[in-house]
Amino acid sequence: MRIPNDPGQSGGGPWSDLLRLQSEFQARLADETLRYLRRLQGTLGPAAPGTVVMPDSSPELKGAGLPGAALELTLEVDNRQRVHCVVTPMLSPLVGGGGATWFPEADMTPPSLLVAPREAGSLVLRVKIPAELPLGSYRGSLLLHGFREGGLPVVLTIGEQPAASKPRRMRLRPPTPRAAG
């Protein structure tokens, strides 16, 4: 059996289709592998010692949404240190008041952010809400890789119409010198 792959054929022939499919598969595999490795970086990379996270106004990152929809949380990071800061967010499992545990599917944009000294950067977290999730408030943490303290508390209320929200702002300050004694 002979399978031609002449340029005159419509669609380029079967070998052309095979090469196109293989190229698309390899590109998708590379993209998914990099996304996975960036998420792992949040748990495996070195921490920057002496970083202090100071939340503005309320101490929680809040959001609301309906089952089957998605909600967005925005976090602005203001680096007041004299060195660059890498921010790699990761959303912990969320626990509801009735004991339901939700392992959220969250996309971070960008997955990791490099903030220059005395500059600000913005992170957007898009959280998909499962249709079968029980209504109520779910609590967890937004873990920020590289910070000495745990994370930023997160409260997501499921079953409420989302209100217009403004970005949450965090300031990264240099450590204060300790008094000798």
Solvent accessible surface area in square Angstrom, and as a share of the most:
residue,aa,sasa,rsa
1,M,224,1.00
2,R,212,0.77
3,I,81,0.41
4,P,51,0.32
5,N,68,0.35
6,D,79,0.41
7,P,134,0.84
8,G,79,0.76
9,Q,70,0.31
10,S,113,0.73
11,G,69,0.66
12,G,23,0.22
13,G,11,0.11
14,P,69,0.43
15,W,123,0.43
16,S,42,0.27
17,D,58,0.30
18,L,81,0.40
19,L,119,0.59
20,R,121,0.44
21,L,98,0.49
22,Q,91,0.40
23,S,70,0.45
24,E,92,0.41
25,F,118,0.49
26,Q,97,0.43
27,A,66,0.51
28,R,160,0.59
29,L,88,0.44
30,A,56,0.44
31,D,73,0.38
32,E,66,0.29
33,T,61,0.35
34,L,91,0.45
35,R,84,0.31
36,Y,132,0.50
37,L,91,0.45
38,R,88,0.32
39,R,104,0.38
40,L,58,0.29
41,Q,70,0.31
42,G,14,0.13
43,T,80,0.46
44,L,135,0.67
45,G,25,0.24
46,P,123,0.78
47,A,64,0.50
48,A,52,0.40
49,P,117,0.74
50,G,8,0.07
51,T,4,0.02
52,V,56,0.32
53,V,32,0.18
54,M,67,0.30
55,P,53,0.33
56,D,35,0.18
57,S,114,0.74
58,S,49,0.32
59,P,86,0.54
60,E,37,0.16
61,L,6,0.03
62,K,122,0.52
63,G,18,0.17
64,A,20,0.15
65,G,1,0.01
66,L,74,0.37
67,P,45,0.28
68,G,55,0.53
69,A,48,0.37
70,A,33,0.26
71,L,9,0.04
72,E,96,0.43
73,L,6,0.03
74,T,39,0.23
75,L,0,0.00
76,E,47,0.21
77,V,1,0.01
78,D,14,0.07
79,N,0,0.00
80,R,110,0.40
81,Q,13,0.06
82,R,194,0.71
83,V,95,0.54
84,H,107,0.48
85,C,9,0.06
86,V,66,0.38
87,V,0,0.00
88,T,3,0.02
89,P,7,0.05
90,M,61,0.27
91,L,19,0.10
92,S,20,0.13
93,P,62,0.39
94,L,0,0.00
95,V,75,0.43
96,G,9,0.09
97,G,86,0.82
98,G,87,0.84
99,G,51,0.49
100,A,36,0.28
101,T,72,0.42
102,W,12,0.04
103,F,149,0.62
104,P,23,0.15
105,E,101,0.45
106,A,11,0.08
107,D,40,0.21
108,M,24,0.11
109,T,88,0.51
110,P,45,0.28
111,P,45,0.28
112,S,36,0.23
113,L,30,0.15
114,L,112,0.56
115,V,3,0.02
116,A,33,0.25
117,P,42,0.26
118,R,161,0.59
119,E,96,0.43
120,A,58,0.45
121,G,16,0.15
122,S,54,0.35
123,L,0,0.00
124,V,47,0.27
125,L,0,0.00
126,R,107,0.39
127,V,0,0.00
128,K,86,0.36
129,I,6,0.03
130,P,43,0.27
131,A,75,0.58
132,E,146,0.65
133,L,19,0.09
134,P,77,0.48
135,L,124,0.62
136,G,31,0.30
137,S,51,0.33
138,Y,4,0.01
139,R,134,0.49
140,G,19,0.18
141,S,33,0.21
142,L,0,0.00
143,L,60,0.30
144,L,10,0.05
145,H,27,0.12
146,G,11,0.11
147,F,19,0.08
148,R,140,0.51
149,E,113,0.51
150,G,62,0.60
151,G,39,0.37
152,L,6,0.03
153,P,57,0.36
154,V,1,0.00
155,V,14,0.08
156,L,0,0.00
157,T,30,0.18
158,I,3,0.02
159,G,32,0.30
160,E,96,0.43
161,Q,133,0.59
162,P,74,0.46
163,A,86,0.67
164,A,115,0.89
165,S,92,0.59
166,K,176,0.75
167,P,60,0.38
168,R,22,0.08
169,R,83,0.30
170,M,3,0.01
171,R,42,0.15
172,L,1,0.00
173,R,89,0.32
174,P,56,0.35
175,P,77,0.49
176,T,114,0.66
177,P,132,0.83
178,R,217,0.79
179,A,104,0.80
180,A,111,0.86
181,G,124,1.19
